Amino acid sequence: MRLADLADRIEKSHCDSPREELARLDFMTENVARVHRDKKSHLTIVREAFVDQGDELESHVIKEEKILFPQKIELEEETQ
């Protein structure tokens, strides 16, 4: 399999789905933290941890899509 095909496959199967799931979970954790913030302060901590981890994951995915995959594809094309 060519690197371009592999990168495309990875993006579709391992990048798009987590982004969709993160959006859904972001909505849910925000609502729970907002509704229960006065009674259960630990939910706000969970929300903050989720946001931090979501940001970290998104940053990682963007680096793969914008830097790593294009570099590997370019390298493969140069060696052919």
HELIX and SHEET records of a PDB file:
HELIX    1   1 LEU A    3  ILE A   10  1                                   8    
HELIX    2   2 GLU A   11  CYS A   15  3                                   5    
HELIX    3   3 ASP A   16  HIS A   36  1                                  21    
HELIX    4   4 HIS A   42  LYS A   63  1                                  22    
HELIX    5   5 GLU A   64  LEU A   68  3                                   5    
HELIX    6   6 PHE A   69  GLU A   78  1                                  10    
END                                                                             
